[in-house]
Amino acid sequence: MQTEINELTFIGKAFPDRMMDANGTFAASNQELEEDPAFQKFVQEAGVGNQRASLIVFGPENFMYWYGVLAPQASAPAGLLKFALPQARVFQKEETANAAYFDLPLNFELPRFLDEAGDLGSDFQLRLEENSNPYILRQLDLDSKKLTKSLYLPVSQN
């Protein structure tokens, strides 16, 4: 389903694509952040302890993987990074998942999601280099097990 989403603030850590393990996952990177006391303190103080998110930011030759949370916070605490996502039109898909979802191989999960987006996913891939919003955002509510995957559509799709 296509929808409009507001600006979002992502707080967490960024990991270059070369940190992906042999299985195509960022499981070790995710665990590194989960074990970070500054992150745990932040999510509790921000009231988002039951939320997790990952963001994939595509570039011309590689991508950056982010793991953390969406937070109403304007600034990131020491040791964490902030990424401002723009208001945009997105393709969204909801499903049920648990925290282990973020440890699935990206080379399996991302193509599946792009296939679910159909022509929008194909257009995203074809126009990746000119897309000013080259993002795939995945948000998980750990309590309800609701996973929301968002494919940011090229600006010309707005």
C-alpha positions as CSV (number, residue, x, y, z in Angstrom):
1,M,0.0,0.0,0.0
2,Q,1.3,3.5,-0.8
3,T,1.1,6.1,1.9
4,E,2.6,9.4,3.0
5,I,4.8,9.4,6.1
6,N,6.1,12.3,8.2
7,E,9.7,13.1,8.9
8,L,11.3,10.6,11.2
9,T,14.4,10.7,13.4
10,F,16.5,7.5,13.5
11,I,18.9,7.0,16.4
12,G,21.4,4.2,16.5
13,K,24.6,3.1,14.8
14,A,25.6,2.8,11.2
15,F,27.5,-0.2,9.8
16,P,29.1,-0.3,6.3
17,D,28.1,-3.1,4.0
18,R,31.5,-4.8,4.4
19,M,30.4,-5.6,8.1
20,M,27.8,-8.0,6.8
21,D,28.7,-11.5,7.8
22,A,29.2,-14.6,5.5
23,N,25.4,-15.4,6.0
24,G,24.4,-11.9,4.6
25,T,23.3,-10.7,8.0
26,F,24.2,-7.9,10.5
27,A,23.4,-10.1,13.5
28,A,26.7,-9.3,15.2
29,S,26.3,-5.5,14.6
30,N,22.7,-5.7,16.0
31,Q,23.9,-7.5,19.1
32,E,26.8,-5.0,19.5
33,L,24.2,-2.2,19.8
34,E,21.9,-4.2,22.0
35,E,24.8,-4.7,24.5
36,D,25.7,-0.9,24.4
37,P,24.7,0.6,27.8
38,A,24.3,4.1,26.2
39,F,21.8,2.7,23.8
40,Q,19.8,0.8,26.5
41,K,19.7,3.9,28.7
42,F,18.6,6.0,25.7
43,V,15.7,3.8,24.7
44,Q,14.4,3.6,28.2
45,E,14.6,7.3,28.8
46,A,13.1,8.1,25.4
47,G,10.2,5.6,26.1
48,V,11.0,3.5,23.0
49,G,12.5,0.4,24.8
50,N,10.0,-1.9,23.1
51,Q,10.8,-0.6,19.6
52,R,13.6,-1.4,17.1
53,A,14.3,-0.4,13.6
54,S,16.7,-0.9,10.8
55,L,17.5,1.4,7.9
56,I,19.2,0.6,4.7
57,V,20.7,3.7,2.9
58,F,21.8,2.8,-0.6
59,G,24.6,4.6,-2.4
60,P,25.9,4.3,-6.0
61,E,28.2,1.4,-5.2
62,N,27.4,0.2,-1.7
63,F,25.0,0.7,1.2
64,M,25.0,1.6,4.9
65,Y,23.0,-0.5,7.4
66,W,21.6,1.3,10.4
67,Y,20.2,-0.4,13.5
68,G,18.5,1.4,16.4
69,V,15.1,3.1,17.0
70,L,12.9,5.8,15.7
71,A,12.7,8.4,18.4
72,P,11.1,11.7,19.1
73,Q,14.5,12.9,20.3
74,A,16.1,15.8,18.4
75,S,19.7,14.8,19.3
76,A,21.5,11.5,19.7
77,P,23.4,10.8,23.0
78,A,27.2,10.3,22.9
79,G,28.2,7.1,21.0
80,L,25.0,7.0,18.9
81,L,24.2,8.6,15.6
82,K,21.2,10.5,14.2
83,F,19.7,10.2,10.8
84,A,16.8,12.5,9.7
85,L,14.4,10.8,7.3
86,P,12.4,13.1,5.1
87,Q,8.6,13.3,4.8
88,A,7.9,11.1,1.8
89,R,5.6,8.8,-0.1
90,V,6.4,5.2,0.6
91,F,5.2,1.7,-0.2
92,Q,4.4,0.0,3.1
93,K,3.9,-3.6,4.1
94,E,3.0,-4.9,7.6
95,E,3.4,-8.3,8.9
96,T,4.1,-10.2,12.2
97,A,7.7,-10.7,13.3
98,N,10.0,-10.8,16.3
99,A,13.4,-9.4,17.1
100,A,15.1,-12.2,15.2
101,Y,13.7,-10.7,12.0
102,F,16.6,-8.2,11.9
103,D,19.0,-11.1,11.8
104,L,17.6,-12.5,8.6
105,P,20.0,-12.4,5.6
106,L,19.5,-9.2,3.7
107,N,20.1,-10.9,0.4
108,F,17.0,-12.9,1.0
109,E,14.7,-10.4,2.8
110,L,15.3,-7.3,0.7
111,P,14.6,-8.9,-2.8
112,R,11.4,-10.5,-1.3
113,F,10.2,-7.1,-0.1
114,L,11.0,-5.4,-3.4
115,D,9.1,-8.2,-5.1
116,E,6.1,-7.5,-2.8
117,A,6.3,-3.8,-3.9
118,G,6.0,-5.0,-7.6
119,D,6.6,-2.2,-10.1
120,L,7.4,0.2,-7.3
121,G,10.2,-2.0,-6.1
122,S,11.5,-2.5,-9.7
123,D,11.4,1.3,-10.3
124,F,13.3,1.8,-7.0
125,Q,16.1,-0.5,-8.1
126,L,16.3,0.9,-11.6
127,R,16.4,4.5,-10.5
128,L,18.5,4.0,-7.3
129,E,21.3,6.3,-8.4
130,E,19.0,9.2,-9.0
131,N,16.6,8.5,-6.1
132,S,17.0,11.3,-3.5
133,N,15.3,9.0,-1.0
134,P,17.3,5.7,-1.4
135,Y,15.9,4.1,1.9
136,I,14.3,1.0,3.1
137,L,13.1,1.4,6.7
138,R,11.9,-1.5,8.9
139,Q,10.2,-0.8,12.2
140,L,9.3,-3.5,14.8
141,D,7.1,-3.1,17.9
142,L,8.5,-5.8,20.1
143,D,5.3,-6.0,22.2
144,S,2.7,-6.3,19.4
145,K,5.2,-8.1,17.0
146,K,4.0,-5.7,14.3
147,L,6.7,-5.2,11.6
148,T,6.3,-2.3,9.2
149,K,8.5,-2.2,6.1
150,S,8.7,1.0,4.2
151,L,10.2,1.5,0.7
152,Y,10.8,5.2,0.1
153,L,9.6,6.0,-3.4
154,P,11.5,8.2,-5.8
155,V,10.5,11.9,-5.5
156,S,9.0,11.9,-9.0
157,Q,6.5,9.3,-7.7
158,N,5.0,11.8,-5.1
